[in-house]
Amino acid sequence: MSKLFIKKRYIEIVGDFTTWSIGLTLWDVFCIGEFTRENVEDWLAANYTRRIRFKEDWFVDFHAVCGGQDIPWATKEARECYQRYNSTVGRESV
């Protein structure tokens, strides 16, 4: 499938002391390249600091989706933390 038609593109993140999600632009997807855990992690480390809410907060784990590709949480604890927090405040639209 062409990257132009990918509708679901986002990353859900658990940081040191908060959770958040970011929508991925087509340019982000292009820059990530092959949608693997390693490439997404490298892209986050290199690019996400311009988007973070708190400069001291660093991502601990993430869940990423691009079209039909789904990179799951690396840990059960991070997934539960994200779900617990977002069930109380509602999921951001991505």
C-alpha positions in Angstrom: 0.0 0.0 0.0 1.3 3.4 -0.9 2.3 5.6 2.1 -0.1 8.3 0.7 -3.1 6.2 1.7 -2.1 5.2 5.2 -4.8 6.4 7.5 -3.7 5.2 11.0 -0.3 6.7 11.9 0.5 7.4 15.5 2.8 6.6 18.4 1.6 6.2 22.0 4.4 6.9 24.5 5.0 6.3 28.2 7.6 8.7 29.5 9.5 9.0 32.8 6.5 10.8 34.4 3.7 11.2 31.8 2.1 9.6 28.8 1.2 11.1 25.5 0.6 10.3 21.8 1.7 11.9 18.6 0.3 11.6 15.2 2.7 10.8 12.4 2.8 12.9 9.3 3.6 11.3 5.9 7.0 13.0 6.2 7.6 11.3 9.6 6.7 7.9 8.1 9.1 8.6 5.3 11.9 9.6 7.7 11.3 6.5 9.9 11.8 4.3 6.8 11.0 0.6 7.4 8.5 0.6 10.2 10.4 -1.4 12.8 10.8 -1.0 16.6 14.4 0.0 16.1 13.7 2.6 13.4 10.8 4.1 15.4 13.0 4.3 18.5 15.8 5.9 16.6 13.4 8.4 15.0 11.9 9.3 18.4 15.4 9.8 20.0 16.5 12.1 17.1 13.2 14.0 16.5 10.7 14.0 19.2 12.4 16.5 21.6 10.9 19.3 19.6 7.4 18.0 20.5 7.7 17.0 24.2 5.8 18.6 26.9 8.6 18.5 29.5 12.2 18.7 28.6 13.1 16.4 31.6 10.6 13.7 30.3 12.1 11.0 28.2 10.3 8.1 26.5 10.5 4.8 28.4 8.4 2.7 26.0 6.0 3.1 23.1 3.4 1.5 20.9 3.4 2.5 17.2 0.9 2.0 14.4 1.3 2.7 10.7 -1.5 1.4 8.6 -1.6 -2.4 9.2 1.7 -2.5 11.0 1.5 -2.5 14.8 4.6 -2.3 17.0 3.4 -3.5 20.4 4.6 -2.2 23.8 7.9 -3.7 24.8 6.6 -4.2 28.4 3.2 -5.1 29.9 3.8 -2.4 32.6 4.1 0.4 30.0 0.9 -0.7 28.2 -1.0 -0.9 31.5 0.4 2.5 32.5 -0.7 4.1 29.2 -4.2 2.5 29.4 -4.7 3.4 33.0 -3.8 7.1 32.5 -5.7 7.4 29.3 -8.8 5.7 30.6 -9.1 8.5 33.1 -8.5 11.4 30.8 -9.5 10.1 27.4 -7.3 9.3 24.5 -5.9 12.1 22.5 -7.0 12.1 18.9 -4.1 11.2 16.7 
